[in-house]
Amino acid sequence: QVQLVESGGGSVHPGGSLRLSCVASGITFSFYSMGWYRQAPGKERELVASITSGGGINYDTSVKGRFTISRSNGQNTVYLQMNSLTPEDTAVYYCRANIRGTIIWGKGTRVTVSS
């Protein structure tokens, strides 16, 4: 059974940083693309960043230069380093795996940025 478990969310002030982690189990992690998505209150879920099995990376323009996605295949983990956070980054952040066309989601971790 494939499972994704996110952690690292919390409350920070504007300008602060957080590092999210997503641990995958039940899959050969290194084979698959992974992504971070977020859903703000009243908005649709949107892509934040993604990383392919080969290390190719894509960022939404709103986070480019502030967020960094990375992966550790040895630890079955994908990370999202978030710097210079703003209130507009407030959302529930979800990890996603694309397993040969089947999409698996984690349950999410909440990030709140406020003064």
Secondary structure, DSSP 8 states (H G I E B T S, - for coil): --EEEEE--EEE-TT--EEEEEEEESS-GGGSEEEEEEE-TTS--EEEEEE-TT--EEE-TTTTTTEEEEEEGGGTEEEEEE-S--GGG-EEEEEEEEETTEEEE---EEEEE--
